[in-house]
């Protein structure tokens, strides 16, 4: 029996006050619902978040899939706020728990791997064709974006680079599916045990790295070095000012994973909304060719959002097949005049 839960997600549309500056970004859909299912190929239990307009079944909707690959030992429930906000941008967000046992590394717990990608694609095709599924007929199974946190971001980068180098990220073989079109990863870098950063041949697949400037688990400087290794644009490095390694989860240092000793200086709800908004808009720009989202990510958003600092490299602005209206700031001039100064992109406290 499938239980559908309606979710009230207001952070994306609300005004967020940071000192005297304010930032507001409205997502496409106000209502999001959630249900749970089992991924048949691997028996993972997954939560699925999806836009839930009143005309869901009668409108002409086709939502791409966004698979969220969890951090090590971070339960899927800890991402409920983030996943709900991303879903509002027009995605069916799938958040599985993937238990694994790797005795050779002394690990038993929750840990993502690349095989989940194909398993979720197959499952979402089943969900889309199953008349009793809450998302029957509204999933675009030909378009997939990856989201990831920490170890999940590492798996996502390996998948985009079409690499299978370690049993930790990839047991057996892996071939990147054609449906994979973009990835946005928080608290992630890609380097070997000797600290050498891997070249990431992303074959033109857009990649965004989001980092908290107070992350002591995945150091910001390592995110920068990973960004430099992404071979092809479009790409973006989005720093969330004052967030630590758990700026993506409902609460700071959730139960289960190794905690981050650095205390965030940004409110947790603001951090989650910021990470989710930039993730959702990056996927919209990359997968749906949304010009408004593209402009926000690569041009206007850095100046409008006092909680981020962005560097990016973009291809030419895409010709949008269709652009869904996004509400941006109603008082841009005021924000630009009042927003706090951001630190220089490479300025780091001595403790990092």
C-alpha positions, 0 to 999 in steps of 0.5 A, a space after each residue: 500500500 502506497 501512502 502519499 504525504 502532502 508536504 508544505 514547503 515554503 522556504 523557496 518562495 519565502 523572503 529570507 532575511 540576512 541582516 538588511 539584505 533579502 533574497 527571494 526565489 519562487 519555485 515553479 510548484 507550490 505543492 509537493 507530495 511524497 511516497 515511499 517505494 522499494 527499488 526492485 533491482 536492489 531492494 532499497 527503500 526510497 522516498 519519492 518527492 514530486 510536484 503535486 499541482 491540483 491538475 497533476 493527472 489532467 495536465 500535460 506534465 513530464 518531470 525529469 528524475 533527480 536521484 539523490 545519492 546520500 552521504 555515508 550513513 546519512 539516512 534518507 529522511 535527513 534530506 527531506 527538506 532539501 528534496 522537497 525544495 528541489 522537487 518544487 523546481 519540476 523534478 521527481 526526486 528519488 532518495 534511496 537508502 542503500 545499505 552495504 557491507 564492505 568488510 575489507 574496509 571495515 564498513 557496514 552502513 549506508 553508502 551509495 554506489 553507481 549501480 543505483 543509477 540504473 536501478 532507479 531508472 528502471 524503477 521509475 519507468 515502472 512507476 511511470 507505467 503503473 496506473 496506481 503509482 502516484 507519479 503514473 504518466 508524469 515522469 520523463 524517464 529519458 532525462 536524469 539528473 544526479 544530486 549527491 552529498 559527500 560520498 554520494 557526490 563522489 559516486 556522481 562524479 565517477 558516474 558522469 566521468 564514466 569511471 569505475 575505479 574502486 569497489 567503494 563507489 562501483 562494484 563490478 562494471 558501470 556504463 553511464 546511461 544516456 539519460 544522465 544529463 547533469 549533476 549537482 553535488 554538495 560537500 564533494 571532491 574527487 582525489 585519490 588516497 595520495 591527494 592527487 585530483 582526478 581529471 573529470 572527463 564529463 563529456 560536456 555534461 554540466 556539473 555543479 559543485 556546492 560547498 560550505 565555506 565552513 566544511 571541515 569534512 570536505 575542505 573548500 580548497 579541495 572542491 576548488 581543485 576538483 572544479 578545476 579538473 572538470 574538463 568541459 563546461 558548463 560547470 559551476 562552483 557555488 560556495 555557501 557562506 557559513 555552511 558546514 558539511 551538513 548544510 544540506 540536511 534537515 539538522 546540523 550533524 544528524 545522527 549516524 555520520 561522522 560530525 563536522 566540528 565546525 559550527 555553521 554561521 548560517 541558519 540551518 534552514 537558510 543553508 538547506 534552502 540555498 543549496 536546494 535552490 541552486 541545485 534545482 535551478 542548475 538542473 533546470 538550466 541543464 536538463 530543461 534548457 530553462 533560460 531564466 534558470 540559466 541566467 540565474 546560475 551563470 549571471 545574476 544569482 551571485 549578485 542577488 544572493 548574499 549567501 553564496 559566492 559563485 565561479 562558473 564557466 558556461 556554454 552560450 545561453 541555450 535556446 529554450 524550447 520552453 521557459 517556465 516563469 520563475 519569480 525572482 527578486 521584486 527589488 533587485 536594486 535594493 538587494 544589490 545596494 544592501 547586500 553584505 560584502 562577500 569575502 574574496 573567493 580565495 580568502 580562507 580562515 587560518 583554521 582550514 
